């Protein structure tokens, strides 16, 4: 259903996404949340060493030595040595392996989701910089036109065609245009600074996303939700496979020496089997089941939110593109009005106030058209964000079965 809406990416857009992908990698390299998730994934993956181990824990070595003081120091001695190790419960090793694998996959999915989130921050920052850049161009055009009109007015004032007070009006308009230009320059500097902070110094000199790209087969958020459910299910199976602590098997030896009744050495085997109890198992099972219930509910909620977000972004895109078309037509009319008004003013057929009133309409139309174009581009970017398209990360997504 969604693919019918999406357009095929253009070669130029592919190059742009590659550049944005480079900036995304720079941003992820300094993103605290992304680095934390990567460290947590590595910590879970390190548990594979336990799964590969022949025993589910560390072996232990113990011993003691006794001397019969009544017989005299060194006359009757006894030495004991004990070596023990835990053993796997039936099915525990496989269940733990499933838990580790599901945990790693969950963090991998959460890393993809964080990648998408950072991409969203970059997209918004990029469009903010693009918007500020367009506003700056509009402000420069306004100032250039104001100065052009000011030269015409000053020439006519010098010739005595119009009063000196008209030159004051032009000066006021020119100063206003200079103030608008200074404010636009400051806004652009601030927008570029935000982008540099996100990327660790990269400049937002990329062309903004202009097309809707083909989305991944599985949205990163849904991928993370599915992985969370799988991890919770694996934990439930692990709890079921470990109704008691691990049994322990040990070998001990004893050596008697000196003035004792039975001289010599002996060897024995010791087995320790903890018993299952409700006090231990009921809370663990309830906690695992609660995590599973939460994960399933979050997955259902995430799916509803994703569908709503995608539909809302599509509606917003259609509205933004229609607004951009109207804004372009309005600007064309305003430019034509301004051209006719300037000719009429130069011919003495209209006054300066009427010229500036029409000029103000043209400035508003130019600003509205620039903002409408930015809004349309931002809407396309938000569709890409809603469907889960990460710049340069299409290969990371696989189809869920």
DAKA-V154150 format. One record per residue. N is the residue number from 1. PHI is phi in radians with two decimals (none if undefined). PSI is psi in degrees with one decimal (999 if undefined). Layout:
BEGIN
n=[N N]
phi=[PHI PHI]
psi=[PSI PSI]
END
This chain:
BEGIN
n=[1 2 3 4 5 6 7 8 9 10 11 12 13 14 15 16 17 18 19 20 21 22 23 24 25 26 27 28 29 30 31 32 33 34 35 36 37 38 39 40 41 42 43 44 45 46 47 48 49 50 51 52 53 54 55 56 57 58 59 60 61 62 63 64 65 66 67 68 69 70 71 72 73 74 75 76 77 78 79 80 81 82 83 84 85 86 87 88 89 90 91 92 93 94 95 96 97 98 99 100 101 102 103 104 105 106 107 108 109 110 111 112 113 114 115 116 117 118 119 120 121 122 123 124 125 126 127 128 129 130 131 132 133 134 135 136 137 138 139 140 141 142 143 144 145 146 147 148 149 150 151 152 153 154 155 156 157 158 159 160 161 162 163 164 165 166 167 168 169 170 171 172 173 174 175 176 177 178 179 180 181 182 183 184 185 186 187 188 189 190 191 192 193 194 195 196 197 198 199 200 201 202 203 204 205 206 207 208 209 210 211 212 213 214 215 216 217 218 219 220 221 222 223 224 225 226 227 228 229 230 231 232 233 234 235 236 237 238 239 240 241 242 243 244 245 246 247 248 249 250 251 252 253 254 255 256 257 258 259 260 261 262 263 264 265 266 267 268 269 270 271 272 273 274 275 276 277 278 279 280 281 282 283 284 285 286 287 288 289 290 291 292 293 294 295 296 297 298 299 300 301 302 303 304 305 306 307 308 309 310 311 312 313 314 315 316 317 318 319 320 321 322 323 324 325 326 327 328 329 330 331 332 333 334 335 336 337 338 339 340 341 342 343 344 345 346 347 348 349 350 351 352 353 354 355 356 357 358 359 360 361 362 363 364 365 366 367 368 369 370 371 372 373 374 375 376 377 378 379 380 381 382 383 384 385 386 387 388 389 390 391 392 393 394 395 396 397 398 399 400 401]
phi=[none -1.28 -1.14 -1.13 -1.43 -1.34 -1.69 -1.23 -1.20 -1.50 -0.98 -1.10 -1.16 -1.10 -1.12 -1.08 -1.14 -1.11 -1.17 -1.12 -1.11 -1.10 -1.15 -1.11 -1.10 -1.12 -1.17 -1.18 -1.12 -2.00 -1.42 -1.13 -1.12 -1.14 -1.17 -1.14 -1.08 -1.11 -1.16 -1.17 -1.07 -1.13 -1.15 -1.18 -1.10 -1.14 -1.22 -1.08 -1.07 -1.22 -1.11 -1.35 -1.27 -1.28 -2.26 -1.48 3.01 -1.69 -1.25 -2.31 -2.23 -2.48 -3.13 -2.67 -2.43 -2.27 -2.33 -1.43 -1.24 -1.18 -1.32 1.95 -1.04 1.37 -1.46 -2.45 -2.19 -2.43 -2.18 -2.18 -2.29 -2.26 -2.18 -2.43 -2.67 -1.28 -2.21 -1.24 -1.34 -1.04 1.42 -1.19 -1.12 -1.14 -1.14 -1.16 -1.06 -1.12 -1.14 -1.13 -1.09 -1.15 -1.14 -1.13 -1.12 -1.11 -1.21 -1.08 -1.16 -1.17 -1.15 -1.10 -1.15 -1.13 -1.04 -1.14 -1.10 -1.16 -1.06 -1.11 -1.08 -1.15 -1.07 -1.12 -1.14 -1.14 -1.26 -1.09 -1.17 -1.11 -1.09 -1.12 -1.15 -1.14 -1.06 -1.15 -1.14 -1.11 -1.12 -1.17 -1.11 -1.09 -1.15 -1.10 -1.17 -1.08 -1.20 -1.13 -1.12 -1.06 -1.14 -1.13 -1.14 -1.09 -1.08 -1.28 -1.13 -1.09 -1.41 1.45 -1.29 -2.30 -1.26 -1.14 -1.08 -1.16 -1.16 -1.15 -1.08 -1.16 -1.06 -1.07 -1.14 -1.15 -1.12 -1.09 -1.16 -1.14 -1.10 -1.07 -1.15 -1.10 -1.17 -1.15 -1.11 -1.13 -1.12 -1.17 -1.06 -1.15 -1.14 -1.17 -1.14 -1.06 -1.12 -1.13 -1.12 -1.14 -1.74 1.37 2.14 -1.25 -1.57 -1.41 -1.72 -1.51 -1.16 -1.20 -1.01 -1.96 -2.30 -1.67 -1.58 -1.22 -1.33 -1.19 -1.16 -2.20 -1.13 -0.97 -1.16 -1.23 -1.06 -1.16 -1.15 -1.11 -1.15 -1.12 -1.13 -1.10 -1.15 -1.16 -1.14 -1.12 -1.17 -1.07 -1.15 -1.15 -1.11 -1.15 -1.45 -2.20 -1.25 -2.53 -1.19 -1.15 -1.11 -2.32 -2.05 -2.36 -2.11 -2.25 -2.27 -2.35 -2.32 -1.91 -2.55 1.73 -1.53 -2.20 -1.22 -2.04 -1.50 2.26 -2.11 -2.41 -2.35 -2.53 -2.12 -2.15 -2.19 -2.18 -2.12 -1.13 -1.69 -1.27 -2.57 -1.11 -1.06 -1.55 -1.52 -1.09 -1.09 -1.15 -1.16 -1.14 -1.14 -1.13 -1.18 -1.13 -1.10 -1.18 -1.05 -1.08 -1.12 -1.14 -1.14 -1.15 -1.13 -1.10 -1.13 -1.07 -1.13 -1.11 -1.14 -1.11 -1.07 -1.16 -1.17 -1.11 -1.14 -1.12 -1.18 -1.16 -1.11 -1.09 -1.14 -1.06 -1.14 -1.19 -1.18 -1.15 -1.09 -1.15 -1.10 -1.12 -1.11 -1.15 -1.14 -1.08 -1.15 -1.08 -1.15 -1.12 -1.10 -1.16 -1.05 -1.13 -1.10 -1.16 -1.15 -1.16 -1.12 -1.14 -1.15 -1.12 -1.50 1.36 -1.59 -2.54 -1.61 -1.19 -1.09 -1.12 -1.09 -1.24 -1.15 -1.21 -1.08 -1.12 -1.09 -1.18 -1.09 -1.11 -1.17 -1.14 -1.12 -1.14 -1.17 -1.08 -1.18 -1.15 -1.12 -1.12 -1.10 -1.16 -1.12 -1.12 -1.13 -1.11 -1.10 -1.24 -1.13 -1.01 -1.18 -1.14 -1.47 1.55 -1.42 -1.77 -0.98 1.30 -2.05 -1.03 -1.23 -1.35 -1.68 -2.25 -1.34 -1.46 -2.13]
psi=[-43.8 -32.3 -26.1 -27.6 -32.9 143.0 152.5 138.3 141.2 157.0 -43.2 -37.9 -35.6 -40.2 -40.5 -42.7 -34.0 -39.8 -43.2 -33.7 -38.0 -43.4 -33.5 -42.0 -37.9 -40.3 -39.9 -30.8 -23.6 5.5 121.0 -42.0 -41.5 -43.8 -35.2 -44.2 -39.5 -40.3 -39.0 -37.4 -44.1 -35.2 -40.6 -41.3 -28.6 -19.5 -9.9 -26.4 -36.3 -39.9 -36.8 -13.6 149.1 -20.2 150.0 34.6 -163.8 140.6 165.2 149.9 131.2 170.4 170.3 163.9 135.4 149.7 135.6 106.5 -27.7 -37.0 -15.6 151.5 126.5 0.6 -31.4 112.6 151.0 129.1 134.6 140.2 132.2 128.3 126.2 159.3 144.2 158.9 155.4 141.8 157.0 123.9 -7.1 -41.4 -44.7 -40.5 -39.2 -39.7 -40.9 -38.6 -43.3 -44.9 -44.3 -35.7 -41.9 -43.1 -35.2 -45.5 -32.8 -43.3 -39.4 -30.5 -41.1 -39.8 -41.4 -35.7 -42.7 -40.6 -43.7 -37.1 -37.8 -41.7 -41.7 -41.6 -45.2 -42.4 -37.0 -42.3 -31.3 -41.2 -39.5 -40.7 -44.2 -35.8 -41.8 -41.6 -37.0 -40.1 -39.3 -41.8 -38.1 -41.1 -40.2 -44.0 -40.7 -42.8 -39.6 -41.8 -34.8 -45.0 -39.7 -38.0 -40.7 -42.2 -44.7 -37.9 -42.3 -30.7 -43.4 -33.4 -10.1 13.0 -33.0 157.0 162.7 -28.0 -26.5 -33.0 -31.5 -38.8 -41.1 -41.1 -41.2 -44.4 -39.9 -42.2 -38.5 -39.3 -38.3 -40.1 -43.5 -37.5 -42.8 -40.7 -38.8 -39.3 -41.5 -40.3 -39.0 -40.8 -42.9 -41.7 -41.4 -33.6 -39.8 -42.9 -40.6 -36.5 -42.3 -37.6 -3.0 25.7 -8.9 144.0 144.0 60.8 19.3 149.7 135.6 155.0 124.1 -7.8 164.8 123.4 164.1 126.8 162.2 159.2 -33.4 125.5 138.5 -36.2 -41.2 -35.8 -42.8 -39.2 -42.3 -41.1 -35.4 -40.9 -43.2 -39.3 -40.1 -38.7 -39.7 -36.7 -38.0 -43.0 -36.9 -40.4 -41.1 -31.4 -7.5 67.9 -10.7 166.2 162.3 134.2 162.3 132.4 131.2 158.5 131.6 152.0 151.2 139.2 124.8 137.6 151.3 -151.1 76.8 163.1 -43.1 101.7 150.7 -169.2 152.0 157.4 138.7 168.1 136.7 137.2 132.5 118.1 105.4 147.9 147.6 147.2 148.5 -33.7 -30.1 -42.7 -36.0 -47.7 -39.2 -42.9 -40.3 -40.1 -43.3 -40.4 -36.4 -40.8 -38.7 -43.7 -43.4 -44.4 -40.8 -42.9 -40.6 -35.8 -44.0 -41.8 -42.4 -39.7 -42.5 -43.5 -38.7 -45.2 -42.3 -40.0 -42.0 -45.0 -41.9 -39.2 -35.6 -43.0 -44.2 -36.3 -45.1 -42.8 -40.1 -39.1 -37.8 -42.1 -37.5 -39.4 -43.1 -42.2 -37.0 -41.6 -41.3 -41.9 -37.9 -42.1 -42.0 -39.8 -39.3 -41.3 -44.7 -40.0 -44.2 -38.3 -39.2 -39.3 -41.9 -38.2 -43.9 -29.7 -2.1 17.6 -10.8 160.8 172.4 -35.3 -42.7 -38.2 -45.9 -28.0 -43.3 -36.4 -39.4 -38.4 -39.2 -39.0 -44.2 -39.9 -40.5 -44.0 -40.5 -38.6 -42.2 -44.3 -36.7 -39.4 -41.2 -43.0 -37.8 -44.2 -40.5 -36.6 -39.3 -41.6 -37.6 -29.7 -45.2 -40.4 -41.3 -37.8 -3.1 22.2 115.4 128.7 123.5 6.9 17.5 -33.1 -13.6 -18.7 138.6 159.7 133.6 141.3 999]
END
